[in-house]
Amino acid sequence: MTTKPNAARLFAPINYALLTLLAVICVAPLLHILSLSLSSSSEILSGHVTIFPREFNIDAYQEILKDVSLYRSLIFTVVLTATFTVLCMLMTIVAAFPLTKRGLKGRKYFLYIIIPTMYFGGGIIPEYLLVKELHLLDTMWALVLPSLISPFYMIILMSFIRSIPQGLEEAAEIDGASAFKMLVRIILPLTIPALVTLSLFYAVGRWNGFTDALFYITKPDLYPLQLKLYHIVNNATAVDVSMAERFSEMQAPLLPESTKAATIIFAVTPIILVYPWLQKYFISGTMLGSVKE
Amino acid sequence: MSAGSYFRRFWQYYAMLFLPILFFGLFKYGPMYGIIIAFKDYNIFQGMWTSPWNGLETFRTVFSMHTFSTAFRNTFLLNIIDLLVSFPAPIILALMLNEVMRSRVKKVFQTVMYFPHFVSWVIIGGLFLQIFATNTGIVNQMLNNAGYDSIPFLTNRYWWLITYLAAGVWQSVGWGTIIYLAALTGINKELYDAAETDGAGRMRRMWHITLPGIRPTIIILFILAIGEMPRIGFERPYILGNAMVSDFSEVLSTFVYKIGLQTGEFSIATAVGLFQSVIALVFLLSANALSKKFTDQGIM
């Protein structure tokens, strides 16, 4: 083995050091906010709280967990995300499958209708007016119906379906299977990885969604979690606990920084819990999308 | 085959397509009709149909608005600087990760660095707005403790720009890295071995083999980024921006929201939205043409 010159030998440790620094930077903001939510007000104000909590206490959490509207928002968001994902997947599947059938007359025209919507749309105002006309404002459906099918995801599913050997379908047809039967009995079981990945794409998109709720929802009862969090972080509504309760139970008044931090952690925990699965399927899903190119 | 037997064989497929086409017709093409508002003097009481036409008058008004030209300038400003900063970062990172031999360590780095991509902009806003806050933000606290003055990260527009870019890089670098890493695995290992035998050092190998190997991916992603330029996501500037830095933080999408849904000037908002869509389409088509010229493959 040839001896490496000094510069080359330094490469590996420097590389690792830099990567570690970057990894820390990725995690540090969240760790800092977590620490803020678990530290005492005096330590926060004196700037001693960096990555670890100082004078550990869970007062902030006790306070925000008294806010019923936060729970309501969480539950609403779960229901919304589940409903959205199921409906989106049903529609996407039922759109993708026929469009993979080369023998289908008019298939090209359907695609000509669908694809341009990826690049061009009515815009914020016309879309808002439509939702209004349909009396969907301030309902859960305003957050579900306008985005039922993503053409991009539909295309991904289509290319996945096309990778199934045609022989299987032909055999089923000879056996007299109807299109619906073929879809449910043969295609769906074989496309499960793609289905899981797309479900996750839809679900995460909806869970993190904020903009459409901002436009369409004014009733606080129907705020998805991100919108609720936005209002709390921006001081539009303080965390909803009566003053009397707050002063009777705490020794020192809570900083808004602590309660906001606790709320942020509350909102991000579901994503953290689901992250291992997200990571696995998102990465393979991205491959699906880019291989298609 | 006859029409009858074709239909008998295929009717179920058309049945399946019924709801999806209905969806696209109603929710995607329906709003496009509303674009006519841009050519009318929209009046809430008269609605879309009976409000009077005013041709290009709305556009003339829009182009003379100072707030519009600021928003227009900012859309490109933020996007271009963002591109300059955020585009090379994942490439460099992927190259670095590629040099990490042990795959388990590589996986750990990937897991950590991919995380910010899954977090909503509201949360990222919550994190960054707190960390860079003037009084209780940890960055300024550390500066103060070291004897320096606080830096107005969120109230001075130039410093805000840096905060904005940092948030963008933080959020997107992991995602881009995954894509480039995937492209890197497609490079033929034998090229590396041959180069090493010929005495090429690490840097040389990277320059002559690795980078050219992922050139198609880089080009496609770059062109996609250019195509996206006239559109700027609404959430990031809206959440991170504020009135004090609106000189830089107001972009076309936030402008449309504020003028449209908050102030109620539907005609103006629709006109701006239409303008933005048209420019985006032009950019995308040009980017697509460029890509076909350089790599023989388009994105569409």
Contacts between the chains, C-beta under 8 A, distances in Angstrom:
chain1	res1	chain2	res2	distance
A	8	B	201	6.5
A	8	B	202	6.3
A	11	B	99	7.4
A	11	B	202	6.1
A	12	B	99	7.5
A	15	B	96	5.6
A	15	B	99	5.6
A	15	B	100	6.9
A	16	B	100	7.3
A	18	B	96	6.6
A	19	B	96	6.0
A	19	B	97	6.8
A	19	B	100	7.0
A	19	B	109	5.5
A	22	B	93	7.0
A	22	B	109	8.0
A	22	B	113	6.6
A	22	B	173	7.9
A	23	B	108	7.8
A	23	B	109	5.6
A	23	B	112	4.4
A	23	B	113	6.1
A	25	B	170	7.3
A	26	B	112	5.3
A	26	B	113	5.1
A	26	B	115	6.2
A	26	B	116	5.8
A	26	B	170	7.0
A	26	B	174	6.9
A	27	B	112	5.9
A	27	B	115	7.4
A	29	B	127	4.4
A	29	B	128	7.0
A	29	B	131	5.9
A	29	B	170	7.3
A	30	B	127	6.7
A	32	B	127	7.8
A	32	B	131	6.3
A	32	B	138	5.9
A	33	B	126	7.3
A	33	B	127	5.6
A	33	B	130	6.4
A	33	B	131	8.0
A	36	B	130	7.1
A	44	B	136	6.6
A	45	B	136	6.8
A	46	B	141	8.0
A	47	B	138	7.0
A	47	B	141	3.0
A	47	B	142	6.7
A	47	B	144	6.7
A	47	B	145	5.6
A	49	B	138	7.1
A	50	B	138	6.3
A	50	B	142	7.7
A	91	B	19	6.4
A	91	B	20	5.8
A	91	B	23	6.6
A	94	B	16	4.6
A	94	B	17	7.5
A	94	B	19	6.7
A	94	B	20	6.3
A	95	B	16	7.5
A	95	B	17	6.5
A	95	B	20	3.7
A	97	B	13	7.6
A	97	B	16	6.4
A	98	B	13	3.7
A	98	B	14	7.3
A	98	B	16	5.0
A	98	B	17	5.1
A	99	B	17	7.6
A	101	B	10	7.8
A	101	B	13	6.0
A	103	B	10	7.4
A	104	B	10	6.1
A	104	B	13	5.6
A	105	B	6	7.3
A	105	B	10	7.5
A	110	B	17	6.4
A	110	B	21	6.9
A	113	B	21	7.0
A	113	B	24	6.1
A	114	B	20	7.9
A	114	B	24	5.8
A	117	B	24	6.1
A	117	B	28	4.2
A	117	B	29	7.6
A	119	B	280	7.6
A	119	B	281	6.3
A	119	B	284	6.1
A	120	B	32	7.7
A	120	B	277	5.8
A	120	B	281	6.0
A	121	B	28	6.6
A	121	B	31	6.5
A	121	B	32	7.1
A	121	B	277	6.9
A	122	B	28	7.8
A	122	B	30	7.3
A	122	B	31	2.5
A	122	B	32	4.6
A	122	B	33	7.5
A	122	B	34	5.3
A	122	B	35	6.2
A	122	B	273	8.0
A	123	B	31	6.9
A	123	B	34	7.6
A	123	B	35	6.8
A	123	B	256	7.2
A	123	B	269	7.9
A	123	B	270	6.0
A	123	B	273	3.1
A	123	B	274	6.3
A	123	B	276	7.8
A	123	B	277	6.4
A	124	B	253	7.6
A	124	B	256	5.3
A	124	B	257	6.4
A	124	B	260	6.1
A	124	B	261	7.2
A	124	B	269	6.9
A	124	B	273	5.7
A	125	B	34	6.9
A	125	B	37	6.7
A	125	B	256	7.2
A	125	B	260	4.7
A	125	B	261	7.6
A	125	B	266	5.4
A	125	B	269	4.7
A	125	B	270	4.5
A	125	B	273	6.2
A	126	B	30	8.0
A	126	B	31	3.8
A	126	B	32	7.0
A	126	B	33	7.3
A	126	B	34	2.7
A	126	B	35	6.1
A	126	B	37	6.8
A	126	B	270	6.4
A	126	B	273	7.8
A	127	B	31	4.5
A	127	B	34	7.7
A	128	B	260	7.5
A	128	B	261	6.5
A	129	B	31	7.6
A	129	B	34	5.5
A	129	B	37	7.9
A	129	B	48	6.8
A	129	B	266	7.6
A	130	B	26	7.9
A	130	B	27	7.1
A	130	B	30	5.3
A	130	B	31	5.1
A	130	B	34	6.8
A	145	B	23	7.9
A	145	B	27	6.6
A	146	B	27	5.0
A	148	B	23	5.2
A	148	B	27	7.4
A	149	B	20	5.9
A	149	B	23	5.8
A	149	B	24	7.3
A	178	B	12	5.9
A	179	B	10	7.8
A	179	B	12	3.6
A	179	B	13	5.5
A	179	B	16	7.1
A	180	B	12	5.8
A	180	B	16	7.8
A	183	B	16	7.8
A	204	B	118	6.4
A	207	B	120	7.7
A	208	B	118	7.7
A	208	B	119	7.4
A	208	B	120	3.6
A	208	B	121	7.8
A	208	B	122	7.9
A	209	B	120	7.7
A	210	B	120	6.2
A	210	B	121	6.8
A	210	B	122	5.3
A	210	B	235	6.0
A	210	B	239	8.0
A	211	B	234	5.3
A	211	B	235	5.8
A	215	B	257	7.5
A	215	B	261	6.1
A	226	B	120	5.1
A	226	B	122	4.5
A	226	B	123	7.7
A	227	B	122	7.8
A	229	B	122	5.2
A	229	B	123	7.0
A	229	B	126	6.8
A	230	B	122	4.7
A	230	B	125	7.6
A	230	B	239	7.0
A	233	B	122	7.1
A	233	B	125	6.8
A	233	B	126	4.5
A	233	B	129	7.0
A	255	B	136	7.5
A	257	B	130	6.5
A	257	B	136	5.3
A	260	B	126	6.7
A	260	B	130	7.0
A	261	B	130	6.9
A	263	B	126	8.0
A	264	B	123	5.9
A	264	B	126	4.4
A	264	B	127	6.9
A	267	B	122	7.7
A	267	B	123	6.2
A	268	B	119	6.3
A	268	B	123	5.4
A	271	B	118	5.5
A	271	B	119	6.4
A	275	B	115	6.7
A	275	B	118	6.6
A	278	B	118	6.0
A	279	B	111	6.0
A	279	B	114	6.1
A	282	B	114	7.8
A	282	B	118	7.8
A	283	B	114	7.7
A	283	B	178	6.0
A	286	B	178	6.1
A	286	B	179	6.6
A	286	B	182	7.5
A	287	B	182	6.0
A	290	B	179	6.3
A	290	B	182	6.7
A	293	B	220	6.7
A	293	B	297	7.5
A	293	B	299	7.5
